[in-house]
Amino acid sequence: MIKLLVSLVLILSVIEPIFAQYATPYLSTNQSHVNPIGAVLRETGNFRYGSLNTGRALRQEVGFSFIGQSYGLEADYVNETGYIDNNTTEETGFRGSYQFGKALTVGYSSESQSGDVEQSSSDLGFGLKIGGFHASYLTSEKTLDETGYSVASSSVGFIQGSVPEQWKLEYTNLAASEEIYTSSQIVFEVRAIRWIILLEIEDSNSYDRQIFGFGWDDLDGFAYRVDVHSRSFEDGESETGVKLTAGFNYYRRKSCGC
């Protein structure tokens, strides 16, 4: 299914000139490519709050992003409380990136998690966009309960059309050292004026996950998203939940021509 969708986009992307853009899991759209796990160079700065209740855990997150003409910064805080095992974790993350010319983006990010599970990571990413095609590579060094391992992630993406009406697709492959974790993910998003519809599918060695979302995204004002999550684990258990993310886009870089 994933290979078929990627092949379809490769064919359609030849029809007319397009501009690189990543289907971000947050609120606002991006004109400059960003690795899906690494640093963020957005087109719109925002404040946001999100809440996801799956019946197994309650996850709440707050964050903000800030942009300049050639750089982007983003920070977030996440609190997750489990209903079944009563585990509580807190996460803090920072991402920053800088764009060299019109094609190359370099970014760095760091994240730490405390509570019942201790984890930290340090990521370095590189993104390249040429016409309507963008690609990126990310390398990460992670520590989980004092055990270190590395992660490599690569992605490709396309976008057809331009704001306010467009669709976009990105495919990502992630692999951890010693086969601790592997995952492939595809994101498809359609934007019609300010309305957004999102489909995200992830296939990993420990679970399968699907997200269907829709929302309103005013690049110069209020935005929200409602996402329906569904995840199935290898042991046969599953979880579903609805995530609501709301925020305000307070500044938009005008250099993109949108």
Secondary structure, DSSP 8 states (H G I E B T S, - for coil): -HHHHHHHHHHHTTSS--------SSSS--SS---SSS----SEEEEEEEEEE-SSEEEEEEEEEEE-SSEEEEEEEEEEEESSS--EEEEEEEEEEEEETTTEEEEEEEEEEEESS-EEEEEEEEEEEETTEEEEEEEEEEEETTEEEEEEEEEEEEEEEETTEEEEEEEEEEEEGGGS-EEEEEEEEEEETTEEEEEEEEEESSEEEEEEEEEEE-TTSEEEEEEEEEEEETTS-EEEEEEEEEEEEEEE-GGG--
